[in-house]
């Protein structure tokens, strides 16, 4: 059982890619026309304190350049900046394992 403490864990959230050094990447698809939009955000500049005062949150409006589709995403973090959840309105997350680089 002790070895389970050191076993490699999967990604914290399949929708948010940790690019290292406090940089995160998210890709979404708009529900109206299926336009793909990539969002890049950093821990130091874009994440704020959650309304409840527990942890942190990124809220980002999304506007596709092709059809001007609108949506919004939210990425929630605990007090140690571990991703605890994601929400989307008007868009759907594309898990980073499905990204075509």
SULDA-V59825 format. One line per field, one symbol per residue. ss: DSSP state (H for helix, E for strand, L for the rest). phi: phi as a letter, one per 40 degrees, with the letter a starting at -180 (. if undefined). A space follows every 10 residues. Layout:
ss->???
phi->???
//
This chain:
ss->LHHHHHLLLL LLLLLEEEEE LLEEEEEEEE LLLLLEEEEE EEHHHHLEEL LLLLLEEEEE EEELLLLLLE EEEEEEELLL LLEEEEEEEL EEELLHHHLL L
phi->.ccccbcccc ccaccbcccg fgbbbbbbbc ccbgccbbbb abccbbcbcc dcgbgbabbb cbbcccbfcb aabbbbbccb gccbibbabg abcbdccccb c
//
